[in-house]
Amino acid sequence: MRKLTHEELLARQENRSRTPLPFSVLLNDIRSLYNVGSIFRTADGAGVEKLWICGITGFPPAAGISKTALGAEQSVPWEYERDPCVVLRKLKASGTQIVLLEQMEQSIPYEQFEPRSPVCLVLGNEVSGVSDELAALCNGAVEIDMAGEKNSLNVTVAFGVVAYHFRNHLKQRSIAGCS
């Protein structure tokens, strides 16, 4: 085996399709700019169509975001709307499936969930999660099973796990001609 050079990686990326998936993400009240930047970078890699930034969540050009996003804040479309309910009502009215990444009585393991397009994944505050008002606007919730003493992952890590699960399902459905 041989590790690819930086130039080879860049050339490979140039030849890949950059068509985003029908997959958006809503960030509500994410406190850490570094977490926001990391979410931008993961969203770029997962082919997310758009980030909705809401509440107290910081947005570009904040320096903490660019430090971890490494330019992804320029390649992933985003929009700020103070009130996340405004965004979710609009998306829901357009037929978008709204899914929380949250531990709830009704949540199911993310591996058992099959997203349909278009879909919006909702991420909440690192400590308090999402409000009851936001939860009421969602079609469902997924969670990540925790085997250790801690009850959750960092929001950026959790997003990465679920985003790639969504990506794989949406790509398969796209190839099969389903929506």
C-alpha positions in Angstrom: 0.0 0.0 0.0 1.0 3.6 -0.7 -0.3 6.7 0.9 -1.7 9.2 -1.6 0.2 12.5 -1.9 -1.6 15.8 -1.3 -1.5 16.5 -5.0 -3.1 13.1 -5.8 -5.8 13.8 -3.2 -6.6 17.1 -4.7 -6.7 15.6 -8.2 -9.1 12.9 -7.0 -11.4 15.5 -5.4 -11.5 17.5 -8.7 -12.8 14.4 -10.5 -15.6 13.7 -8.0 -19.2 14.9 -8.4 -20.0 17.8 -6.2 -23.8 17.5 -6.5 -25.2 18.0 -3.0 -27.7 15.6 -1.6 -31.2 16.6 -0.7 -30.0 16.9 2.9 -29.9 20.0 5.0 -28.9 20.6 8.6 -30.3 23.0 11.2 -27.9 24.1 13.9 -29.7 25.6 16.9 -27.9 27.3 19.8 -24.6 25.6 19.2 -22.3 27.4 21.7 -18.8 26.6 20.3 -17.5 28.2 17.2 -15.1 25.3 16.8 -18.1 22.9 16.8 -19.7 25.0 14.1 -16.6 25.0 12.0 -16.2 21.2 12.4 -19.8 20.8 11.4 -19.2 22.9 8.2 -16.2 20.6 7.4 -18.2 17.4 7.9 -21.2 18.8 6.0 -18.9 19.5 3.0 -17.6 15.9 3.1 -21.0 14.4 3.5 -22.5 16.4 0.6 -24.9 18.4 2.7 -27.0 20.8 0.5 -27.3 23.6 3.1 -26.7 24.6 6.7 -29.4 26.6 8.6 -27.8 28.5 11.4 -30.2 29.6 14.2 -30.4 31.1 17.6 -27.1 31.9 19.3 -25.1 29.7 16.9 -22.2 31.7 15.5 -21.7 32.0 11.8 -19.0 33.0 9.3 -16.7 34.9 9.2 -16.1 34.2 12.9 -12.4 33.2 13.3 -13.2 30.1 15.5 -15.3 28.7 12.7 -12.7 29.2 10.0 -10.0 27.5 12.1 -11.8 24.2 12.2 -13.8 24.5 8.9 -10.6 24.9 6.8 -12.5 26.7 4.0 -15.7 24.5 4.1 -17.6 27.6 5.4 -17.1 29.0 1.9 -18.2 25.8 0.0 -21.2 24.8 2.0 -24.2 27.1 1.5 -25.6 28.5 4.7 -28.2 30.9 5.9 -28.8 32.5 9.3 -32.4 32.7 10.7 -32.7 33.7 14.4 -35.9 31.6 14.9 -35.4 27.9 14.1 -39.2 27.3 14.1 -39.5 29.7 11.1 -37.1 27.5 9.1 -38.6 24.2 10.2 -42.1 25.3 9.4 -41.0 26.4 5.9 -39.1 23.1 5.3 -42.0 21.0 6.6 -44.5 22.8 4.4 -42.3 22.0 1.4 -42.4 18.3 2.2 -39.0 18.0 3.9 -38.6 15.2 6.5 -37.5 16.8 9.8 -35.3 14.6 12.0 -33.8 15.4 15.4 -30.5 14.0 16.6 -31.7 13.8 20.2 -32.3 11.3 23.0 -36.0 11.2 23.4 -38.6 8.6 24.5 -39.6 8.3 20.8 -36.1 8.3 19.3 -34.8 5.2 17.4 -31.2 4.0 16.9 -29.8 6.0 13.9 -28.8 2.7 12.2 -32.5 1.7 12.0 -33.6 5.0 10.4 -33.9 5.3 6.6 -34.1 9.0 5.6 -36.2 10.0 2.7 -35.4 13.0 0.6 -35.5 15.8 1.2 -34.4 15.6 4.8 -33.3 18.1 7.4 -31.3 16.9 10.5 -31.7 19.1 13.5 -28.8 19.6 16.0 -29.3 21.4 19.3 -27.3 22.9 22.1 -24.3 20.9 23.4 -25.8 20.8 26.9 -29.6 21.2 26.7 -30.3 19.8 23.3 -33.4 21.1 21.5 -36.4 22.8 22.9 -39.8 21.1 23.2 -41.1 23.6 20.7 -38.5 22.4 18.1 -39.2 18.8 18.9 -42.9 19.3 18.2 -42.1 20.3 14.6 -40.1 17.2 13.8 -41.2 14.0 12.1 -38.9 11.8 14.2 -35.7 11.5 16.2 -32.6 9.4 16.1 -30.0 8.7 18.7 -26.6 7.0 19.0 -26.3 4.1 21.5 -23.7 4.8 24.1 -21.8 1.8 25.6 -19.7 3.7 28.2 -20.4 5.8 31.2 -21.1 9.0 29.2 -24.6 9.5 27.8 -23.6 11.4 24.6 -20.9 12.2 22.1 -19.7 15.7 21.2 -22.2 17.3 18.8 -19.7 17.3 16.0 -18.8 13.6 16.3 -22.5 12.7 16.6 -23.3 14.7 13.5 -20.5 13.0 11.6 -21.8 9.5 12.5 -25.4 10.3 11.5 -24.5 12.5 8.5 -22.7 9.7 6.8 -25.5 7.3 7.6 -27.9 9.7 5.9 -25.5 10.2 3.0 -25.2 6.5 2.3 -28.9 5.9 2.4 -29.7 9.0 0.2 -27.0 8.0 -2.3 -28.4 4.4 -2.5 -31.9 5.7 -3.0 -30.7 8.1 -5.7 -28.9 5.3 -7.5 -32.0 3.1 -7.3 -34.2 5.9 -8.6 -36.2 6.3 -5.4 -36.8 9.4 -3.3 
